[in-house]
Amino acid sequence: MPTLVSSKKRLRQESVRQRRSATVKSALRTAIKRLRENTDAKAAPELLGQAYSKLDKAVKRNVVHRRTAARIKSRLTRQAG
């Protein structure tokens, strides 16, 4: 356990950020899974848009690197199309 005040604060901050990132990652994985498991061609564009939105939010919150998100978007678009 940390002894310095700044180290204790850092530990608290990391804990909060870790929980926040886990929530964002979970929502992202769910959106991607729904898109990949989709069999209805009419629902694909809507699910693709939702997955894009989740990816963009994850990038904005520094949970996923922007180039990783671009790669995932590309692969999802090819798969959905």
Secondary structure, DSSP 4 states (H G I P E B T S, - for coil): ---SHHHHHHHHHHHHHHHHHHHHHHHHHHHHHHHHH---TTTHHHHHHHHHHHHHHHHHTTSS-HHHHHHHHHHHHHHH-
